Amino acid sequence: MITAFVNGLGIGAALIMAIGAQGAFVLSQALKRHHHLWVALVCTLCDGLLIGLGVAGVGALISESELLMAVARYGGGAFLLVFGLASLRRALKGTQLEAQGGLQGGRRSVILATLAVTLLNPHVYLDALVLLGSIGAQFGDERWFFFAGTVTASTLWFFGLSMGAARLAPVLARPAVWRGIDLMVWALMWGIGLKLLVWG
């Protein structure tokens, strides 16, 4: 139970913190204090819905097939290693999250823009439905604890970023901060990816 939750929390945090367009949009709205809590809520609900569908549907489908379980294990592990390598490269290069492109429209416009930034990104389906769903399936009956961990990570990140952005803006503008975040993402991804590939 605890292992499933912690794995969900770690993987969820690594995937969410590594995103680009969505994180930049959340940050930009938060810095302007423009419907920023609605943005965080929409992002969290979308993540929860997609991850839940992955854990309940795709995860269950995969768990019924030894072949699909093997594909999920080795494919998911390989994906995590590649994903982690991209984070390592960013850390070595030095990047930062730029808060640009914030929307100044009404609440409806901001919500629609948030849905577009989230749901029109093809990576969200790979991450939430396939990757997290298949990894969640590895935990069997405890997969919902894994789901709870991922949703907790999503909630903490989006609402934390949204409510703390103004105070953290000078810190977030430093490339060294995002280098540290990318290094943490790399370590988490490689740790979990190697675990899947070597120990299952």
Summary of the structure (lengths in Angstrom):
residues: 200
radius of gyration: 16.8
end to end distance: 17.2
largest distance: 50.4
contacts: 697
relative contact order: 0.25
helix: 85%
strand: 0%
